[in-house]
Amino acid sequence: MPGPGFYWMGEEEKREVLDVLESGYLFRYGQLDDPAFKAKTYTLEQEFARQCDVAHCVACASGTSALLMALQAIGFSAGDEVIVPAYTFVATYSAIVFAGGIPVLAEIDDSLTLDPADVERHITPRTRALMPVHMLGNPCDMDGIMDVARRHGLPVIEDACQANGATYHGRRVGSIGALGAFSLNIFKIISSGDGGLLVTDDRELYERAFAFHDQGHTPNRAGVEVGRRTTLGLNFRMNELTAAVALAQLRKSDRLVATLRENKRRFREAIGKVPGMRYRTLHDPEGECATLLTVLFDSADRAADVAARLNTTTVAQSGWHVYSNMEHVLAFLREHGRPHAIGAYPRTDDLLARAINLSVGVVDRGLGAAFGININSTDGEIDRAAATFREAVAPVQVD
Ligand SMILES: *Cc1c(COP(=O)(O)O)cnc(C)c1O
């Protein structure tokens, strides 16, 4: 079950794709002044960079590859450590592992994002970067994170895969740290089936990321000379068909996020106050994507009971984003002498056991968000979902 962009896939995407197909040319490079070359990937990069108010963007194959490119761009070496939250999608960890490094997990705060107060105690001489994750469309405490990063001279790579379009104090997430990574898979805000976007304001980081994503080439393959090639890369390029869909989706993204925020406001108001339950902290309530409405109960038992009545799960019971449910990650951490047992991150465990994600725009059982509304829900449907939720949380009558 998909993210909101998928629900709005329509004529605009079809037009962009047909434009490419009719040109018969699907590769991302071509002559920009040739009218037969549609330059969708190039245009996507330009438009997304402008939207994020940064100088550079590289479109690529996935959010995972964008994270890997970001690590390569900062000059990552084997054995380097990156501090990451204990609640995130597995790709945050695997990008670090496949760059030769070690993900060092830290606690989340009650926004369910990386807690800057817990980051500092994990910093060692091997720490090479911080990788906060804007989980569930909600910006991290970036002031706190940037402060720790500055004091220790560490670059910040923002994993913004779930928060395309979110802002933090007026700045787009992904543009605050050194680099920001976005995903275009089907569960994300906007989607082209798969795809990724990496943004940075730094020319040097951009060139290194670009080179890694395309066999060592300079941006747009301009001016590479035999005998003067310095960088080895791989192939994480985007093609024109993917970029065509992504471009049409991108042009809808502001409207999409505005709709989610409006739907979420109505959903939350209709649910209202519930004794023993509160909403997760939002570090910038005006800036989140509003893909989910996350509620926190006073006890894990109550959360599990409510989740069962709604035919969904608590966040802790969802399989995909919780460190303690990632047997492969735990095996890696064990091999590298890192904390790997359930209970290693007690605050994270406690919060996730008490949390339920209600869908607003991302409907995804893997995220624990099987109950809620979607971007096309009518006011009546939103009110009915809220009423169902209120029934599920009503205290059991004992007489
Ligand atoms: C989706 C996601 C990714 C990976 O994106 P892909 O495009 O699927 O590779 C990375 N980090 C987080 C937090 C994500 O949600």
The ligand as an SDF file (V2000), in Angstrom:
LIG
                    3D

 15 15  0  0  0  0  0  0  0  0999 V2000
   12.6550    4.5640    1.9270 C   0  0  0  0  0  0  0  0  0  0  0  0
   13.7830    4.9060    2.7950 C   0  0  0  0  0  0  0  0  0  0  0  0
   15.1120    4.7680    2.3690 C   0  0  0  0  0  0  0  0  0  0  0  0
   15.5150    4.0940    1.0860 C   0  0  0  0  0  0  0  0  0  0  0  0
   14.8980    4.5020   -0.0480 O   0  0  0  0  0  0  0  0  0  0  0  0
   14.8330    3.5560   -1.3510 P   0  0  0  0  0  0  0  0  0  0  0  0
   14.4720    4.4950   -2.4210 O   0  0  0  0  0  0  0  0  0  0  0  0
   13.7890    2.5220   -1.0870 O   0  0  0  0  0  0  0  0  0  0  0  0
   16.1830    2.9750   -1.5430 O   0  0  0  0  0  0  0  0  0  0  0  0
   16.1120    5.1920    3.2200 C   0  0  0  0  0  0  0  0  0  0  0  0
   15.8310    5.7150    4.4270 N   0  0  0  0  0  0  0  0  0  0  0  0
   14.5710    5.8480    4.8780 C   0  0  0  0  0  0  0  0  0  0  0  0
   14.3340    6.4480    6.2080 C   0  0  0  0  0  0  0  0  0  0  0  0
   13.5130    5.4290    4.0860 C   0  0  0  0  0  0  0  0  0  0  0  0
   12.2650    5.5310    4.5710 O   0  0  0  0  0  0  0  0  0  0  0  0
  1  2  1  0
  2  3  1  0
  2 14  2  0
  3  4  1  0
  3 10  2  0
  4  5  1  0
  5  6  1  0
  6  7  2  0
  6  8  1  0
  6  9  1  0
 10 11  1  0
 11 12  2  0
 12 13  1  0
 12 14  1  0
 14 15  1  0
M  END
$$$$
